[in-house]
Amino acid sequence: MGIRNSAKAVIIQNDRLLAIKKEDKDGHYYILPGGGQDHGENLHQALKRECMEEVNAEVEVGDVIFIREYIGKNHEHFEFDSTVHQTEYMFLCEINGKSERIGNGSVPDDGQIGVEWLSIAELLNYRLYPQTMRQYIVDYVEGKELPVYLGDIN
C-alpha cells in the first residue's frame, strides 16, 4: 500500500474552529474537514471538493500551515490501520461568502453526525483528532512561531 495524500482545512472564525463531529463508544469526537486527494487533483482542488462534500462550504484555500504524517503502526489504533501511511497537508482556509448553510454536506464523512464550531479557548478540552493538533492550533492562533512539518504525530 502506498502513501496517501490528504488535505485538511483549518477554518477559524470568531475565535472558533470548524470541525466535523463524529461519535464512537466513548462519546463525541471531532476531526478537521478534508480528505484524500484523488488522482488528477491538486491539493487545493481536493480540499475544495472535500469541504463541499463534508461541511457544505465553499472555501478559499490559503497557505499550508502544518504538515503531519500518520504511520498507523506507530499509534493507538495500529490493530486497525497498521498499513496506513498518510501525509496530511493542513491549509488555512476561509469560507467563501457564497456558503449560506454550514452543516453536513452532500457526501458526509463516514460516521459524521454533524458540524460544529469549537471554541479555540476551550480546544484542549475537546476530543479533536489528531490530538496533538489541539495545542498546535491554539499556539498558531496565539501567533507563536511553530514548525510547519510536525512529523508522525497523532
Rosetta constraint file for C-alpha pairs under 8 A:
AtomPair CA 1 CA 83 HARMONIC 6.95 0.50
AtomPair CA 1 CA 84 HARMONIC 7.62 0.50
AtomPair CA 2 CA 85 HARMONIC 7.26 0.50
AtomPair CA 3 CA 84 HARMONIC 7.59 0.50
AtomPair CA 3 CA 85 HARMONIC 5.14 0.50
AtomPair CA 3 CA 86 HARMONIC 5.49 0.50
AtomPair CA 3 CA 87 HARMONIC 7.15 0.50
AtomPair CA 4 CA 36 HARMONIC 7.05 0.50
AtomPair CA 4 CA 37 HARMONIC 7.71 0.50
AtomPair CA 4 CA 85 HARMONIC 6.41 0.50
AtomPair CA 4 CA 86 HARMONIC 4.65 0.50
AtomPair CA 4 CA 87 HARMONIC 6.24 0.50
AtomPair CA 5 CA 36 HARMONIC 5.87 0.50
AtomPair CA 5 CA 37 HARMONIC 5.73 0.50
AtomPair CA 5 CA 86 HARMONIC 5.83 0.50
AtomPair CA 5 CA 87 HARMONIC 5.04 0.50
AtomPair CA 5 CA 88 HARMONIC 6.03 0.50
AtomPair CA 5 CA 89 HARMONIC 7.68 0.50
AtomPair CA 6 CA 34 HARMONIC 7.20 0.50
AtomPair CA 6 CA 35 HARMONIC 5.02 0.50
AtomPair CA 6 CA 36 HARMONIC 4.22 0.50
AtomPair CA 6 CA 37 HARMONIC 5.56 0.50
AtomPair CA 6 CA 43 HARMONIC 7.65 0.50
AtomPair CA 6 CA 86 HARMONIC 6.96 0.50
AtomPair CA 6 CA 87 HARMONIC 6.11 0.50
AtomPair CA 6 CA 88 HARMONIC 4.64 0.50
AtomPair CA 6 CA 89 HARMONIC 6.21 0.50
AtomPair CA 7 CA 34 HARMONIC 5.52 0.50
AtomPair CA 7 CA 35 HARMONIC 5.53 0.50
AtomPair CA 7 CA 36 HARMONIC 6.46 0.50
AtomPair CA 7 CA 37 HARMONIC 6.94 0.50
AtomPair CA 7 CA 43 HARMONIC 6.00 0.50
AtomPair CA 7 CA 44 HARMONIC 7.68 0.50
AtomPair CA 7 CA 46 HARMONIC 6.73 0.50
AtomPair CA 7 CA 47 HARMONIC 5.48 0.50
AtomPair CA 7 CA 88 HARMONIC 5.62 0.50
AtomPair CA 7 CA 89 HARMONIC 4.86 0.50
AtomPair CA 7 CA 90 HARMONIC 5.95 0.50
AtomPair CA 7 CA 91 HARMONIC 7.30 0.50
AtomPair CA 8 CA 32 HARMONIC 6.12 0.50
AtomPair CA 8 CA 33 HARMONIC 5.72 0.50
AtomPair CA 8 CA 34 HARMONIC 4.29 0.50
AtomPair CA 8 CA 35 HARMONIC 6.35 0.50
AtomPair CA 8 CA 47 HARMONIC 6.51 0.50
AtomPair CA 8 CA 88 HARMONIC 6.73 0.50
AtomPair CA 8 CA 89 HARMONIC 6.05 0.50
AtomPair CA 8 CA 90 HARMONIC 4.61 0.50
AtomPair CA 8 CA 91 HARMONIC 6.15 0.50
AtomPair CA 9 CA 32 HARMONIC 6.18 0.50
AtomPair CA 9 CA 33 HARMONIC 5.49 0.50
AtomPair CA 9 CA 34 HARMONIC 5.94 0.50
AtomPair CA 9 CA 47 HARMONIC 6.99 0.50
AtomPair CA 9 CA 51 HARMONIC 7.72 0.50
AtomPair CA 9 CA 61 HARMONIC 7.99 0.50
AtomPair CA 9 CA 90 HARMONIC 5.82 0.50
AtomPair CA 9 CA 91 HARMONIC 5.27 0.50
AtomPair CA 9 CA 92 HARMONIC 6.13 0.50
AtomPair CA 9 CA 93 HARMONIC 5.88 0.50
AtomPair CA 10 CA 17 HARMONIC 7.10 0.50
AtomPair CA 10 CA 18 HARMONIC 7.33 0.50
AtomPair CA 10 CA 32 HARMONIC 6.81 0.50
AtomPair CA 10 CA 33 HARMONIC 7.79 0.50
AtomPair CA 10 CA 90 HARMONIC 6.51 0.50
AtomPair CA 10 CA 91 HARMONIC 5.87 0.50
AtomPair CA 10 CA 92 HARMONIC 4.85 0.50
AtomPair CA 10 CA 93 HARMONIC 5.82 0.50
AtomPair CA 11 CA 17 HARMONIC 5.69 0.50
AtomPair CA 11 CA 18 HARMONIC 5.54 0.50
AtomPair CA 11 CA 92 HARMONIC 6.20 0.50
AtomPair CA 11 CA 93 HARMONIC 5.14 0.50
AtomPair CA 11 CA 94 HARMONIC 5.90 0.50
AtomPair CA 11 CA 95 HARMONIC 7.43 0.50
AtomPair CA 12 CA 16 HARMONIC 5.40 0.50
AtomPair CA 12 CA 17 HARMONIC 4.60 0.50
AtomPair CA 12 CA 18 HARMONIC 6.50 0.50
AtomPair CA 12 CA 93 HARMONIC 7.81 0.50
AtomPair CA 12 CA 94 HARMONIC 7.52 0.50
AtomPair CA 13 CA 17 HARMONIC 6.66 0.50
AtomPair CA 15 CA 119 HARMONIC 6.24 0.50
AtomPair CA 15 CA 120 HARMONIC 5.63 0.50
AtomPair CA 15 CA 121 HARMONIC 7.65 0.50
AtomPair CA 16 CA 117 HARMONIC 5.55 0.50
AtomPair CA 16 CA 118 HARMONIC 5.11 0.50
AtomPair CA 16 CA 119 HARMONIC 4.45 0.50
AtomPair CA 16 CA 120 HARMONIC 5.23 0.50
AtomPair CA 17 CA 117 HARMONIC 5.31 0.50
AtomPair CA 17 CA 118 HARMONIC 5.02 0.50
AtomPair CA 17 CA 119 HARMONIC 6.45 0.50
AtomPair CA 17 CA 120 HARMONIC 6.42 0.50
AtomPair CA 18 CA 32 HARMONIC 7.25 0.50
AtomPair CA 18 CA 33 HARMONIC 7.80 0.50
AtomPair CA 18 CA 115 HARMONIC 7.21 0.50
AtomPair CA 18 CA 116 HARMONIC 5.91 0.50
AtomPair CA 18 CA 117 HARMONIC 4.57 0.50
AtomPair CA 18 CA 118 HARMONIC 6.38 0.50
AtomPair CA 19 CA 30 HARMONIC 5.93 0.50
AtomPair CA 19 CA 31 HARMONIC 5.64 0.50
AtomPair CA 19 CA 32 HARMONIC 5.01 0.50
AtomPair CA 19 CA 33 HARMONIC 6.21 0.50
AtomPair CA 19 CA 115 HARMONIC 5.81 0.50
AtomPair CA 19 CA 116 HARMONIC 5.45 0.50
AtomPair CA 19 CA 117 HARMONIC 6.20 0.50
AtomPair CA 19 CA 118 HARMONIC 7.01 0.50
AtomPair CA 20 CA 30 HARMONIC 5.39 0.50
AtomPair CA 20 CA 31 HARMONIC 5.28 0.50
AtomPair CA 20 CA 32 HARMONIC 6.02 0.50
AtomPair CA 20 CA 33 HARMONIC 6.05 0.50
AtomPair CA 20 CA 54 HARMONIC 7.80 0.50
AtomPair CA 20 CA 55 HARMONIC 7.50 0.50
AtomPair CA 20 CA 112 HARMONIC 6.67 0.50
AtomPair CA 20 CA 113 HARMONIC 7.87 0.50
AtomPair CA 20 CA 114 HARMONIC 6.12 0.50
AtomPair CA 20 CA 115 HARMONIC 4.60 0.50
AtomPair CA 20 CA 116 HARMONIC 6.39 0.50
AtomPair CA 21 CA 28 HARMONIC 6.77 0.50
AtomPair CA 21 CA 29 HARMONIC 5.92 0.50
AtomPair CA 21 CA 30 HARMONIC 4.70 0.50
AtomPair CA 21 CA 31 HARMONIC 6.85 0.50
AtomPair CA 21 CA 112 HARMONIC 5.89 0.50
AtomPair CA 21 CA 113 HARMONIC 5.74 0.50
AtomPair CA 21 CA 114 HARMONIC 4.96 0.50
AtomPair CA 21 CA 115 HARMONIC 5.31 0.50
AtomPair CA 21 CA 116 HARMONIC 6.44 0.50
AtomPair CA 22 CA 28 HARMONIC 5.67 0.50
AtomPair CA 22 CA 29 HARMONIC 5.32 0.50
AtomPair CA 22 CA 30 HARMONIC 5.91 0.50
AtomPair CA 22 CA 31 HARMONIC 7.89 0.50
AtomPair CA 22 CA 111 HARMONIC 5.76 0.50
AtomPair CA 22 CA 112 HARMONIC 4.76 0.50
AtomPair CA 22 CA 113 HARMONIC 5.35 0.50
AtomPair CA 22 CA 114 HARMONIC 6.98 0.50
AtomPair CA 23 CA 27 HARMONIC 5.40 0.50
AtomPair CA 23 CA 28 HARMONIC 4.35 0.50
AtomPair CA 23 CA 29 HARMONIC 5.88 0.50
AtomPair CA 23 CA 111 HARMONIC 6.96 0.50
AtomPair CA 23 CA 112 HARMONIC 7.55 0.50
AtomPair CA 23 CA 113 HARMONIC 7.19 0.50
AtomPair CA 24 CA 28 HARMONIC 6.48 0.50
AtomPair CA 24 CA 29 HARMONIC 7.60 0.50
AtomPair CA 28 CA 127 HARMONIC 7.33 0.50
AtomPair CA 29 CA 126 HARMONIC 7.17 0.50
AtomPair CA 29 CA 127 HARMONIC 4.79 0.50
AtomPair CA 29 CA 128 HARMONIC 5.91 0.50
AtomPair CA 29 CA 129 HARMONIC 7.61 0.50
AtomPair CA 30 CA 126 HARMONIC 7.63 0.50
AtomPair CA 30 CA 127 HARMONIC 6.03 0.50
AtomPair CA 30 CA 128 HARMONIC 4.55 0.50
AtomPair CA 30 CA 129 HARMONIC 6.21 0.50
AtomPair CA 31 CA 128 HARMONIC 5.61 0.50
AtomPair CA 31 CA 129 HARMONIC 5.26 0.50
AtomPair CA 31 CA 130 HARMONIC 7.34 0.50
AtomPair CA 32 CA 129 HARMONIC 7.72 0.50
AtomPair CA 33 CA 50 HARMONIC 7.11 0.50
AtomPair CA 33 CA 51 HARMONIC 6.07 0.50
AtomPair CA 33 CA 54 HARMONIC 6.71 0.50
AtomPair CA 33 CA 55 HARMONIC 7.18 0.50
AtomPair CA 34 CA 46 HARMONIC 7.86 0.50
AtomPair CA 34 CA 47 HARMONIC 5.62 0.50
AtomPair CA 34 CA 50 HARMONIC 5.01 0.50
AtomPair CA 34 CA 51 HARMONIC 5.97 0.50
AtomPair CA 34 CA 54 HARMONIC 7.58 0.50
AtomPair CA 35 CA 46 HARMONIC 7.40 0.50
AtomPair CA 35 CA 47 HARMONIC 7.01 0.50
AtomPair CA 35 CA 50 HARMONIC 6.08 0.50
AtomPair CA 36 CA 46 HARMONIC 7.04 0.50
AtomPair CA 37 CA 41 HARMONIC 6.37 0.50
AtomPair CA 37 CA 42 HARMONIC 7.20 0.50
AtomPair CA 37 CA 43 HARMONIC 6.34 0.50
AtomPair CA 37 CA 46 HARMONIC 5.26 0.50
AtomPair CA 37 CA 47 HARMONIC 7.95 0.50
AtomPair CA 38 CA 46 HARMONIC 6.87 0.50
AtomPair CA 41 CA 45 HARMONIC 5.83 0.50
AtomPair CA 41 CA 46 HARMONIC 6.04 0.50
AtomPair CA 42 CA 46 HARMONIC 6.26 0.50
AtomPair CA 43 CA 47 HARMONIC 6.13 0.50
AtomPair CA 44 CA 48 HARMONIC 6.19 0.50
AtomPair CA 44 CA 61 HARMONIC 6.36 0.50
AtomPair CA 45 CA 49 HARMONIC 6.18 0.50
AtomPair CA 46 CA 50 HARMONIC 6.08 0.50
AtomPair CA 47 CA 51 HARMONIC 6.04 0.50
AtomPair CA 47 CA 61 HARMONIC 7.75 0.50
AtomPair CA 48 CA 52 HARMONIC 6.40 0.50
AtomPair CA 48 CA 58 HARMONIC 6.56 0.50
AtomPair CA 48 CA 59 HARMONIC 6.04 0.50
AtomPair CA 48 CA 60 HARMONIC 7.77 0.50
AtomPair CA 48 CA 61 HARMONIC 7.53 0.50
AtomPair CA 49 CA 53 HARMONIC 6.20 0.50
AtomPair CA 50 CA 54 HARMONIC 5.90 0.50
AtomPair CA 51 CA 55 HARMONIC 5.41 0.50
AtomPair CA 51 CA 56 HARMONIC 6.31 0.50
AtomPair CA 51 CA 57 HARMONIC 5.60 0.50
AtomPair CA 51 CA 58 HARMONIC 6.73 0.50
AtomPair CA 51 CA 59 HARMONIC 7.14 0.50
AtomPair CA 51 CA 105 HARMONIC 7.94 0.50
AtomPair CA 52 CA 56 HARMONIC 4.31 0.50
AtomPair CA 52 CA 57 HARMONIC 4.90 0.50
AtomPair CA 52 CA 58 HARMONIC 5.94 0.50
AtomPair CA 52 CA 105 HARMONIC 6.02 0.50
AtomPair CA 52 CA 106 HARMONIC 7.50 0.50
AtomPair CA 53 CA 104 HARMONIC 7.80 0.50
AtomPair CA 53 CA 105 HARMONIC 4.68 0.50
AtomPair CA 53 CA 106 HARMONIC 5.13 0.50
AtomPair CA 53 CA 107 HARMONIC 4.60 0.50
AtomPair CA 53 CA 108 HARMONIC 5.99 0.50
AtomPair CA 54 CA 103 HARMONIC 7.83 0.50
AtomPair CA 54 CA 104 HARMONIC 5.66 0.50
AtomPair CA 54 CA 105 HARMONIC 4.50 0.50
AtomPair CA 54 CA 106 HARMONIC 6.84 0.50
AtomPair CA 54 CA 107 HARMONIC 5.80 0.50
AtomPair CA 54 CA 108 HARMONIC 4.41 0.50
AtomPair CA 54 CA 109 HARMONIC 6.03 0.50
AtomPair CA 55 CA 102 HARMONIC 5.82 0.50
AtomPair CA 55 CA 103 HARMONIC 4.97 0.50
AtomPair CA 55 CA 104 HARMONIC 4.83 0.50
AtomPair CA 55 CA 105 HARMONIC 4.74 0.50
AtomPair CA 55 CA 108 HARMONIC 7.38 0.50
AtomPair CA 55 CA 115 HARMONIC 6.63 0.50
AtomPair CA 56 CA 99 HARMONIC 7.21 0.50
AtomPair CA 56 CA 101 HARMONIC 6.84 0.50
AtomPair CA 56 CA 102 HARMONIC 5.46 0.50
AtomPair CA 56 CA 103 HARMONIC 5.88 0.50
AtomPair CA 56 CA 104 HARMONIC 6.16 0.50
AtomPair CA 56 CA 105 HARMONIC 4.25 0.50
AtomPair CA 56 CA 106 HARMONIC 7.20 0.50
AtomPair CA 57 CA 95 HARMONIC 6.37 0.50
AtomPair CA 57 CA 96 HARMONIC 7.37 0.50
AtomPair CA 57 CA 99 HARMONIC 5.26 0.50
AtomPair CA 57 CA 101 HARMONIC 7.60 0.50
AtomPair CA 57 CA 102 HARMONIC 6.01 0.50
AtomPair CA 57 CA 105 HARMONIC 7.89 0.50
AtomPair CA 58 CA 95 HARMONIC 5.91 0.50
AtomPair CA 58 CA 96 HARMONIC 5.34 0.50
AtomPair CA 58 CA 98 HARMONIC 7.00 0.50
AtomPair CA 58 CA 99 HARMONIC 5.76 0.50
AtomPair CA 59 CA 93 HARMONIC 6.17 0.50
AtomPair CA 59 CA 94 HARMONIC 5.45 0.50
AtomPair CA 59 CA 95 HARMONIC 4.46 0.50
AtomPair CA 59 CA 96 HARMONIC 5.12 0.50
AtomPair CA 60 CA 93 HARMONIC 5.56 0.50
AtomPair CA 60 CA 94 HARMONIC 5.20 0.50
AtomPair CA 60 CA 95 HARMONIC 6.29 0.50
AtomPair CA 60 CA 96 HARMONIC 6.18 0.50
AtomPair CA 61 CA 91 HARMONIC 6.53 0.50
AtomPair CA 61 CA 92 HARMONIC 6.50 0.50
AtomPair CA 61 CA 93 HARMONIC 4.67 0.50
AtomPair CA 61 CA 94 HARMONIC 6.77 0.50
AtomPair CA 62 CA 91 HARMONIC 5.96 0.50
AtomPair CA 62 CA 92 HARMONIC 5.11 0.50
AtomPair CA 62 CA 93 HARMONIC 5.32 0.50
AtomPair CA 62 CA 94 HARMONIC 7.66 0.50
AtomPair CA 63 CA 91 HARMONIC 5.46 0.50
AtomPair CA 63 CA 92 HARMONIC 5.73 0.50
AtomPair CA 63 CA 93 HARMONIC 7.95 0.50
AtomPair CA 64 CA 89 HARMONIC 6.47 0.50
AtomPair CA 64 CA 90 HARMONIC 5.59 0.50
AtomPair CA 64 CA 91 HARMONIC 4.26 0.50
AtomPair CA 64 CA 92 HARMONIC 6.41 0.50
AtomPair CA 64 CA 148 HARMONIC 7.81 0.50
AtomPair CA 65 CA 89 HARMONIC 7.96 0.50
AtomPair CA 65 CA 90 HARMONIC 5.92 0.50
AtomPair CA 65 CA 91 HARMONIC 5.65 0.50
AtomPair CA 65 CA 92 HARMONIC 6.38 0.50
AtomPair CA 65 CA 148 HARMONIC 5.77 0.50
AtomPair CA 66 CA 89 HARMONIC 6.23 0.50
AtomPair CA 66 CA 90 HARMONIC 5.09 0.50
AtomPair CA 66 CA 91 HARMONIC 7.14 0.50
AtomPair CA 66 CA 147 HARMONIC 7.52 0.50
AtomPair CA 66 CA 148 HARMONIC 4.46 0.50
AtomPair CA 66 CA 149 HARMONIC 5.88 0.50
AtomPair CA 66 CA 150 HARMONIC 6.88 0.50
AtomPair CA 67 CA 87 HARMONIC 7.11 0.50
AtomPair CA 67 CA 88 HARMONIC 5.64 0.50
AtomPair CA 67 CA 89 HARMONIC 4.71 0.50
AtomPair CA 67 CA 90 HARMONIC 6.01 0.50
AtomPair CA 67 CA 148 HARMONIC 5.87 0.50
AtomPair CA 67 CA 149 HARMONIC 4.73 0.50
AtomPair CA 67 CA 150 HARMONIC 5.98 0.50
AtomPair CA 67 CA 151 HARMONIC 7.48 0.50
AtomPair CA 68 CA 87 HARMONIC 5.90 0.50
AtomPair CA 68 CA 88 HARMONIC 5.33 0.50
AtomPair CA 68 CA 89 HARMONIC 6.82 0.50
AtomPair CA 68 CA 149 HARMONIC 6.07 0.50
AtomPair CA 68 CA 150 HARMONIC 5.07 0.50
AtomPair CA 68 CA 151 HARMONIC 5.20 0.50
AtomPair CA 68 CA 152 HARMONIC 6.05 0.50
AtomPair CA 68 CA 153 HARMONIC 6.58 0.50
AtomPair CA 69 CA 85 HARMONIC 7.22 0.50
AtomPair CA 69 CA 86 HARMONIC 5.67 0.50
AtomPair CA 69 CA 87 HARMONIC 4.41 0.50
AtomPair CA 69 CA 88 HARMONIC 6.08 0.50
AtomPair CA 69 CA 150 HARMONIC 7.60 0.50
AtomPair CA 69 CA 151 HARMONIC 5.55 0.50
AtomPair CA 69 CA 152 HARMONIC 4.48 0.50
AtomPair CA 69 CA 153 HARMONIC 6.50 0.50
AtomPair CA 70 CA 84 HARMONIC 7.46 0.50
AtomPair CA 70 CA 85 HARMONIC 5.64 0.50
AtomPair CA 70 CA 86 HARMONIC 5.14 0.50
AtomPair CA 70 CA 87 HARMONIC 6.37 0.50
AtomPair CA 70 CA 88 HARMONIC 7.83 0.50
AtomPair CA 70 CA 152 HARMONIC 5.21 0.50
AtomPair CA 70 CA 153 HARMONIC 6.25 0.50
AtomPair CA 70 CA 154 HARMONIC 6.88 0.50
AtomPair CA 71 CA 75 HARMONIC 7.32 0.50
AtomPair CA 71 CA 82 HARMONIC 7.49 0.50
AtomPair CA 71 CA 83 HARMONIC 7.77 0.50
AtomPair CA 71 CA 84 HARMONIC 5.92 0.50
AtomPair CA 71 CA 85 HARMONIC 4.48 0.50
AtomPair CA 71 CA 86 HARMONIC 6.55 0.50
AtomPair CA 71 CA 152 HARMONIC 6.38 0.50
AtomPair CA 72 CA 77 HARMONIC 6.97 0.50
AtomPair CA 72 CA 78 HARMONIC 5.31 0.50
AtomPair CA 72 CA 81 HARMONIC 5.21 0.50
AtomPair CA 72 CA 82 HARMONIC 4.57 0.50
AtomPair CA 72 CA 83 HARMONIC 6.28 0.50
AtomPair CA 72 CA 84 HARMONIC 5.06 0.50
AtomPair CA 72 CA 85 HARMONIC 6.24 0.50
AtomPair CA 73 CA 77 HARMONIC 7.80 0.50
AtomPair CA 73 CA 78 HARMONIC 4.63 0.50
AtomPair CA 73 CA 79 HARMONIC 7.73 0.50
AtomPair CA 73 CA 81 HARMONIC 6.86 0.50
AtomPair CA 73 CA 82 HARMONIC 4.09 0.50
AtomPair CA 73 CA 83 HARMONIC 6.77 0.50
AtomPair CA 73 CA 84 HARMONIC 7.55 0.50
AtomPair CA 74 CA 78 HARMONIC 6.61 0.50
AtomPair CA 74 CA 82 HARMONIC 7.74 0.50
AtomPair CA 75 CA 154 HARMONIC 7.08 0.50
AtomPair CA 77 CA 81 HARMONIC 6.32 0.50
AtomPair CA 77 CA 82 HARMONIC 7.68 0.50
AtomPair CA 78 CA 82 HARMONIC 4.55 0.50
AtomPair CA 95 CA 99 HARMONIC 6.88 0.50
AtomPair CA 102 CA 115 HARMONIC 7.58 0.50
AtomPair CA 103 CA 114 HARMONIC 6.50 0.50
AtomPair CA 103 CA 115 HARMONIC 5.34 0.50
AtomPair CA 104 CA 108 HARMONIC 5.92 0.50
AtomPair CA 104 CA 112 HARMONIC 7.92 0.50
AtomPair CA 104 CA 113 HARMONIC 7.77 0.50
AtomPair CA 104 CA 114 HARMONIC 5.79 0.50
AtomPair CA 104 CA 115 HARMONIC 6.32 0.50
AtomPair CA 108 CA 112 HARMONIC 5.99 0.50
AtomPair CA 118 CA 122 HARMONIC 7.49 0.50
AtomPair CA 118 CA 123 HARMONIC 6.58 0.50
AtomPair CA 119 CA 123 HARMONIC 5.89 0.50
AtomPair CA 120 CA 138 HARMONIC 6.30 0.50
AtomPair CA 121 CA 138 HARMONIC 7.61 0.50
AtomPair CA 122 CA 126 HARMONIC 7.26 0.50
AtomPair CA 123 CA 128 HARMONIC 7.87 0.50
AtomPair CA 123 CA 134 HARMONIC 6.08 0.50
AtomPair CA 123 CA 135 HARMONIC 7.93 0.50
AtomPair CA 123 CA 138 HARMONIC 7.35 0.50
AtomPair CA 124 CA 134 HARMONIC 5.76 0.50
AtomPair CA 124 CA 135 HARMONIC 6.75 0.50
AtomPair CA 127 CA 131 HARMONIC 6.91 0.50
AtomPair CA 128 CA 133 HARMONIC 7.73 0.50
AtomPair CA 128 CA 134 HARMONIC 6.65 0.50
AtomPair CA 129 CA 133 HARMONIC 7.04 0.50
AtomPair CA 129 CA 134 HARMONIC 7.87 0.50
AtomPair CA 129 CA 154 HARMONIC 7.04 0.50
AtomPair CA 130 CA 134 HARMONIC 7.61 0.50
AtomPair CA 130 CA 153 HARMONIC 7.40 0.50
AtomPair CA 130 CA 154 HARMONIC 4.59 0.50
AtomPair CA 131 CA 154 HARMONIC 5.79 0.50
AtomPair CA 132 CA 136 HARMONIC 6.92 0.50
AtomPair CA 132 CA 153 HARMONIC 6.78 0.50
AtomPair CA 132 CA 154 HARMONIC 5.83 0.50
AtomPair CA 133 CA 137 HARMONIC 5.94 0.50
AtomPair CA 133 CA 154 HARMONIC 7.83 0.50
AtomPair CA 134 CA 138 HARMONIC 6.36 0.50
AtomPair CA 135 CA 139 HARMONIC 6.02 0.50
AtomPair CA 136 CA 140 HARMONIC 5.99 0.50
AtomPair CA 136 CA 146 HARMONIC 7.78 0.50
AtomPair CA 137 CA 141 HARMONIC 6.21 0.50
AtomPair CA 138 CA 142 HARMONIC 6.28 0.50
AtomPair CA 139 CA 143 HARMONIC 6.37 0.50
AtomPair CA 139 CA 144 HARMONIC 5.41 0.50
AtomPair CA 139 CA 146 HARMONIC 7.85 0.50
AtomPair CA 140 CA 144 HARMONIC 5.65 0.50
AtomPair CA 140 CA 145 HARMONIC 7.48 0.50
AtomPair CA 140 CA 146 HARMONIC 7.21 0.50
